[in-house]
Amino acid sequence: MADSLRADIEAGRWQPSTKLPSEHTLAQTFEVSRTTIRQALDVLESANVIRRQQGKGTFVAAQGVSHVLGDLKSFTDTLRELGKQPGIRDVSVAIDDDPPADAATFLRGSRIWCVERVRTADGRAFCRMQSWLPDALAAGIAEDELLARQSLYALLADLADERPAEATEVIRAEAASAEDSVALGVPKDTPLLSIYRWTSNHRGAPIEFVRSASPGDRYEYVIRLKQ
């Protein structure tokens, strides 16, 4: 049911901000119980495809890329879970002789590489990603291999048996630099949502410092709170 509803939304049957039919109407349309419909809507809400408003109904969410705070997963996996086609372009892998201070401090004692790429969803540029990695991990990364695999985390797992275990993130509002502008196809100084992440492995050793910058209308972070 969730896949069917998602397909209808992606096909344009219901546009962003449109109110969906009631649970009762959906149950009759799909010839299933209201419990089944309610469970399908739970799945779509968790993926931020829809939004429920108490007393008002269920609405189609804006179809950008949403990421639930606390999920440490690759951009590729996030897009696939949202039913979007992940892509990658403008890949470069090179030694950075002048890395950001945060990267140099976090990855202290190592020659530092910068792995840069633009991530796309359904063919549209969504974020400019810059990952700074220690020499032991980055030296074996080939640009064509990353283009083929798309996920840096999957590639690191294959090449070095290295996987992220925990991370700290800082989210900032920033104006697009000239480089951001070219990479994302937006005017210079466009408001960006920039996410900085310090990532460690299961031993607590630092493996990546990353900046991910997206136009504010293409990416959102979702925080789920419970009392």
Secondary structure, DSSP 8 states (H G I E B T S, - for coil): -HHHHHHHHHTTSS-TT-B---HHHHHHHHTS-HHHHHHHHHHHHHTTSEEEETTTEEEE---SEEEETT----HHHHHHHTT--EEEEEEEEEE-SS--HHHHHHTTTS-EEEEEEEEEETTEEEEEEEEEEEHHHHTT--HHHHHHH--HHHHHHHHH-----EEEEEEEEEE--HHHHHHHT--TT-EEEEEEEEEE-TTS-EEEEEEEEEETTTEEEE-----
